[in-house]
Amino acid sequence: MCARLNINSVGRWCRDNVFDEHHAHGVRKLVTEPKLLSTIGTVQ
């Protein structure tokens, strides 16, 4: 599932994100093993 992103909001997301990330980073390997996955917050 993908969501549209307004490039002007990225700075605000970096300040307020739950992952405590403060800068862009390279591509990460996608985790697909079900036993390694968990939910984050609630789905709306």
C-alpha positions, 0 to 999 in steps of 0.5 A, a space after each residue: 500500500 502506498 500513500 502520496 507524499 507532499 515533498 514540502 512535508 518531509 522536513 516536518 515528518 523527519 522532526 516528528 516521526 515515531 522512528 526517530 529518523 532525522 535524515 534521508 537514507 538509502 534503500 533498505 531491504 524489505 522484510 517479508 518474513 511474517 514472524 519478523 513483522 509487527 504492527 505499528 500504531 493503529 490503522 485508520 
